[in-house]
Amino acid sequence: MIIRRVIYEGQKPTPEQIAEIRALKAENRPILYDDEFPELTDEELKEFRPVHPRRKRKVAS
């Protein structure tokens, strides 16, 4: 769901808008697992690697 609001400079959100934003925060929503996306085990989580591994920085000489 996408909700768009136009906020003009100096405009403050209404109490209703603040309540909507707080309700949409991820921390207020439970994680829902299903057959297509099951919860991962600790072993499966350990297998994850960064898509782009960090490169060693070259030091200017």
Secondary structure as the mmCIF struct_conf table of DSSP 4:
data_model
#
loop_
_struct_conf.conf_type_id
_struct_conf.id
_struct_conf.beg_label_comp_id
_struct_conf.beg_label_asym_id
_struct_conf.beg_label_seq_id
_struct_conf.end_label_comp_id
_struct_conf.end_label_asym_id
_struct_conf.end_label_seq_id
TURN_TY1_P TURN_TY1_P1 GLU A 9 GLY A 10
HELX_RH_AL_P HELX_RH_AL_P1 PRO A 15 LEU A 24
HELX_RH_3T_P HELX_RH_3T_P1 ALA A 26 ASN A 28
BEND BEND1 ARG A 29 ARG A 29
BEND BEND2 ASP A 35 PHE A 37
HELX_LH_PP_P HELX_LH_PP_P1 PRO A 38 THR A 41
HELX_RH_AL_P HELX_RH_AL_P2 ASP A 42 LYS A 46
TURN_TY1_P TURN_TY1_P2 GLU A 47 GLU A 47
BEND BEND3 VAL A 51 HIS A 52
HELX_LH_PP_P HELX_LH_PP_P2 PRO A 53 ALA A 60
#
